[in-house]
């Protein structure tokens, strides 16, 4: 009996040692809800957001925070979340509206082009945004268009302006609108969109080629639009009642350089998590 008890005790001690080693190894590998999958949690870091771009992040606008409401639902101001303080304020015309479930059930700022709604940094009275000296940039966000076509073809919507530079949407005519990167009203790169649909949109310009993106898919590449940014402004909406933005925007991100292939994947995954 004594021999049996001694063997059992020895077995239990050995088993406890194995369990301890296994638990330790598992704890090292299982970090943040995954097991050595290579994601940021497993790597010991935080999930990627636009803030991960550091000083290259110029402006960041999210409809679920930083909204100042005037009267019942009109958006008087939209605070910059980048830390640079490039807040958007009324720049002429009427004010866009806030809708708590305006885009895919998520908060959105909703624009009606007929009212010439426009928000901008510095109310377009001065060149307030310091972009740096590079010749590349990126603008990404979540939006929907509610129209197939507009008078004149263009729907000014989300821009980072220095001189004549614009990044905006273009209705290709007929029934298929498209996201277009253009310079001085000349189409450069396009990607089809669908009306009344939440899309992840963007333009990535490496200083040589500008490429439009819709839902993570690249459009045709066009000539770089940027030139050398130094100062300028950010504007959302449009002063022209026939060509301004028509539809909801829930998030927009402005970067003073192009995104790398890895960052493009990270940006799309981030935006997908926000839709």
C-alpha positions as CSV (number, residue, x, y, z in Angstrom):
1,X,0.0,0.0,0.0
2,X,2.8,2.4,0.9
3,X,4.6,1.6,-2.4
4,X,1.4,2.3,-4.3
5,X,0.9,5.6,-2.6
6,X,4.5,6.6,-3.2
7,X,4.1,5.8,-6.9
8,X,0.9,7.8,-7.1
9,X,2.5,10.8,-5.4
10,X,5.4,10.7,-7.8
11,X,3.0,10.5,-10.8
12,X,1.0,13.5,-9.5
13,X,4.2,15.6,-9.0
14,X,5.4,14.8,-12.5
15,X,1.9,15.6,-13.9
16,X,1.8,18.9,-12.1
17,X,5.2,19.8,-13.6
18,X,4.0,19.0,-17.1
19,X,0.9,21.1,-16.7
20,X,2.9,24.1,-15.4
21,X,5.2,24.0,-18.4
22,X,2.4,23.6,-20.9
23,X,0.4,26.5,-19.3
24,X,3.5,28.7,-19.4
25,X,4.1,28.0,-23.1
26,X,0.5,28.5,-23.9
27,X,0.4,31.8,-22.1
28,X,3.4,33.0,-24.1
29,X,1.8,32.0,-27.4
30,X,-1.8,33.0,-26.6
31,X,-1.7,36.7,-26.4
32,X,-4.7,39.0,-27.0
33,X,-7.0,36.2,-28.1
34,X,-4.8,34.5,-30.7
35,X,-2.0,32.0,-30.9
36,X,1.1,33.1,-32.7
37,X,-0.9,34.3,-35.7
38,X,1.3,37.3,-36.4
39,X,-1.4,39.9,-35.7
40,X,-0.5,43.0,-33.6
41,X,-2.0,41.5,-30.5
42,X,0.3,38.4,-30.7
43,X,3.2,40.8,-31.5
44,X,2.6,42.5,-28.2
45,X,1.3,45.7,-29.9
46,X,-2.0,47.5,-30.3
47,X,-4.3,47.1,-33.3
48,X,-3.5,49.3,-36.2
49,X,-5.4,52.6,-36.5
50,X,-4.6,55.8,-38.4
51,X,-2.9,57.0,-35.3
52,X,-0.2,54.4,-36.1
53,X,0.9,56.7,-38.9
54,X,2.3,59.2,-36.4
55,X,3.3,62.6,-37.6
56,X,2.3,61.6,-41.2
57,X,-1.4,61.7,-40.1
58,X,-2.6,65.2,-41.0
59,X,-6.4,65.1,-40.5
60,X,-8.8,62.5,-39.1
61,X,-12.5,63.0,-38.9
62,X,-14.9,60.4,-37.4
63,X,-18.7,61.0,-37.3
64,X,-19.0,59.2,-34.0
65,X,-16.9,61.8,-32.2
66,X,-16.0,65.5,-32.3
67,X,-19.3,66.6,-33.9
68,X,-20.8,70.0,-32.8
69,X,-24.5,70.2,-33.5
70,X,-26.3,73.5,-34.2
71,X,-30.0,73.6,-33.8
72,X,-31.6,70.1,-34.2
73,X,-29.1,68.2,-36.4
74,X,-27.0,70.6,-38.4
75,X,-23.2,70.1,-38.1
76,X,-21.6,73.3,-37.1
77,X,-18.1,71.8,-36.7
78,X,-16.2,68.5,-37.0
79,X,-13.2,68.2,-34.8
80,X,-9.9,66.8,-36.1
81,X,-8.9,63.6,-34.2
82,X,-5.3,63.6,-35.6
83,X,-4.0,65.8,-32.8
84,X,-3.1,68.6,-35.2
85,X,-6.2,70.7,-34.5
86,X,-7.3,71.0,-38.1
87,X,-11.0,71.3,-37.2
88,X,-13.6,71.7,-39.9
89,X,-16.0,74.6,-39.6
90,X,-18.7,76.1,-41.8
91,X,-17.2,77.5,-45.0
92,X,-20.3,78.9,-46.7
93,X,-23.7,77.7,-47.8
94,X,-25.9,75.6,-45.5
95,X,-24.7,73.1,-42.9
96,X,-24.7,69.3,-43.5
97,X,-26.8,67.2,-41.2
98,X,-25.8,64.6,-38.5
99,X,-27.5,61.2,-38.7
100,X,-26.8,58.7,-35.9
101,X,-27.5,55.8,-38.2
102,X,-26.8,57.5,-41.5
103,X,-24.3,55.1,-43.1
104,X,-24.6,51.3,-42.6
105,X,-26.3,52.0,-39.3
106,X,-23.4,54.0,-38.1
107,X,-23.1,57.8,-37.4
108,X,-22.5,59.9,-40.5
109,X,-22.5,63.5,-41.7
110,X,-25.0,63.7,-44.5
111,X,-24.5,66.2,-47.4
112,X,-27.0,67.6,-49.9
113,X,-25.3,69.3,-52.8
114,X,-28.3,71.5,-53.6
115,X,-27.6,73.4,-50.4
116,X,-24.0,74.1,-51.2
117,X,-23.0,72.6,-47.9
118,X,-19.3,72.9,-47.0
119,X,-17.0,72.4,-44.0
120,X,-13.4,73.3,-44.2
121,X,-10.2,74.1,-42.2
122,X,-9.9,77.8,-41.7
123,X,-13.2,78.4,-43.5
124,X,-11.1,78.7,-46.6
125,X,-9.9,82.1,-45.5
126,X,-6.2,81.1,-45.1
127,X,-3.8,78.3,-45.9
128,X,-3.9,76.6,-42.5
129,X,-2.8,73.0,-43.0
130,X,0.9,72.3,-43.0
131,X,1.4,69.3,-45.2
132,X,5.2,69.1,-45.3
133,X,7.5,69.1,-48.3
134,X,6.8,65.7,-49.9
135,X,5.1,65.0,-53.2
136,X,3.0,62.0,-52.1
137,X,-0.2,61.8,-50.1
138,X,-3.2,59.5,-49.2
139,X,-6.8,60.2,-48.5
140,X,-9.1,57.4,-47.3
141,X,-12.5,57.1,-45.7
142,X,-16.0,55.6,-45.6
143,X,-18.8,57.2,-47.7
144,X,-21.7,56.6,-49.9
145,X,-23.1,58.6,-52.9
146,X,-26.8,58.9,-53.5
147,X,-26.7,60.0,-57.1
148,X,-25.7,58.4,-60.4
149,X,-24.7,61.6,-62.1
150,X,-24.3,65.3,-61.5
151,X,-24.4,68.4,-63.7
152,X,-20.9,68.8,-65.1
153,X,-20.0,65.3,-64.1
154,X,-18.0,66.0,-60.9
155,X,-19.1,65.8,-57.3
156,X,-16.6,67.7,-55.1
157,X,-16.5,65.9,-51.9
158,X,-13.3,65.3,-50.0
159,X,-10.3,67.3,-50.9
160,X,-6.8,68.3,-49.7
161,X,-6.1,71.4,-51.7
162,X,-2.9,73.1,-52.6
163,X,-3.3,75.2,-55.7
164,X,-5.6,73.3,-58.1
165,X,-5.2,69.9,-56.5
166,X,-8.3,67.9,-55.7
167,X,-9.2,64.4,-54.8
168,X,-12.8,63.8,-55.4
169,X,-15.6,61.7,-56.8
170,X,-16.7,61.7,-60.4
171,X,-19.9,60.4,-61.8
172,X,-18.9,58.6,-65.0
173,X,-22.4,59.3,-66.4
174,X,-25.3,57.0,-66.9
175,X,-25.9,54.6,-64.0
176,X,-22.3,53.9,-62.6
177,X,-20.7,56.6,-60.4
178,X,-17.0,56.2,-59.8
179,X,-14.4,57.3,-57.3
180,X,-11.9,59.4,-59.2
181,X,-8.6,61.0,-58.4
182,X,-8.3,64.0,-60.7
183,X,-6.3,67.1,-61.2
184,X,-7.9,70.3,-62.5
185,X,-11.0,68.4,-63.6
186,X,-9.0,65.9,-65.7
187,X,-9.7,62.3,-64.8
188,X,-6.6,60.3,-63.7
189,X,-7.7,57.1,-61.9
190,X,-11.2,55.7,-61.3
191,X,-12.9,52.9,-59.6
192,X,-16.7,52.1,-59.9
193,X,-19.0,52.6,-56.9
194,X,-22.6,51.7,-56.2
195,X,-25.1,54.3,-55.1
196,X,-26.7,54.1,-51.6
197,X,-23.9,51.7,-50.5
198,X,-21.3,52.1,-47.8
199,X,-17.9,52.0,-49.5
200,X,-14.3,52.2,-48.3
201,X,-12.9,54.8,-50.5
202,X,-9.4,56.2,-51.0
203,X,-6.7,57.7,-53.2
204,X,-3.1,56.8,-52.8
205,X,-0.5,58.9,-54.6
206,X,3.2,58.0,-54.5
207,X,4.3,61.1,-56.3
208,X,4.4,59.4,-59.6
209,X,1.1,57.5,-59.8
210,X,-2.3,58.2,-58.2
211,X,-4.5,55.2,-57.7
212,X,-8.2,55.2,-56.6
213,X,-9.4,52.5,-54.2
214,X,-12.9,51.2,-53.5
215,X,-13.4,48.5,-50.9
216,X,-9.7,47.6,-51.0
217,X,-9.6,47.2,-54.7
218,X,-7.4,49.4,-56.8
219,X,-8.6,51.3,-59.9
220,X,-6.5,52.2,-62.9
221,X,-3.4,54.2,-62.1
222,X,-3.1,57.8,-63.3
223,X,-0.6,60.5,-63.3
224,X,0.4,61.9,-59.8
225,X,-1.8,64.8,-58.7
226,X,0.0,66.2,-55.8
227,X,3.0,68.4,-56.7
228,X,4.8,69.5,-53.6
229,X,2.5,70.2,-50.6
230,X,3.5,72.9,-48.2
231,X,0.3,74.5,-47.0
232,X,-3.2,74.2,-48.1
233,X,-6.6,73.2,-46.6
234,X,-9.0,70.4,-46.2
235,X,-12.5,70.8,-47.4
236,X,-15.6,68.6,-47.3
237,X,-18.7,69.3,-49.4
238,X,-18.9,71.7,-52.2
239,X,-19.8,75.3,-52.9
240,X,-21.5,74.6,-56.2
241,X,-25.1,73.5,-55.7
242,X,-25.0,71.3,-58.9
243,X,-21.6,69.5,-58.2
244,X,-21.3,69.3,-54.4
245,X,-21.2,66.0,-52.5
246,X,-24.5,64.2,-52.2
247,X,-24.6,61.5,-49.6
248,X,-23.2,60.5,-46.1
249,X,-19.6,60.4,-45.0
250,X,-18.7,58.6,-41.8
251,X,-14.9,58.9,-41.7
252,X,-12.1,60.6,-43.6
253,X,-8.3,60.3,-43.1
254,X,-5.7,62.6,-44.7
255,X,-2.0,61.5,-44.8
256,X,0.9,63.6,-46.0
257,X,2.6,60.7,-47.8
258,X,1.5,57.6,-49.7
259,X,0.7,54.4,-47.9
260,X,2.9,51.3,-48.3
261,X,1.4,48.0,-49.5
262,X,1.3,46.8,-45.9
263,X,-0.3,50.1,-44.7
264,X,-2.9,49.9,-47.5
265,X,-4.0,46.5,-46.2
266,X,-4.0,47.8,-42.6
267,X,-6.0,50.9,-43.6
268,X,-8.6,48.8,-45.4
269,X,-8.9,46.4,-42.5
270,X,-9.3,49.4,-40.1
271,X,-12.0,51.0,-42.3
272,X,-13.8,47.6,-42.6
273,X,-13.9,47.4,-38.8
274,X,-15.6,50.8,-38.8
275,X,-18.3,50.1,-41.4
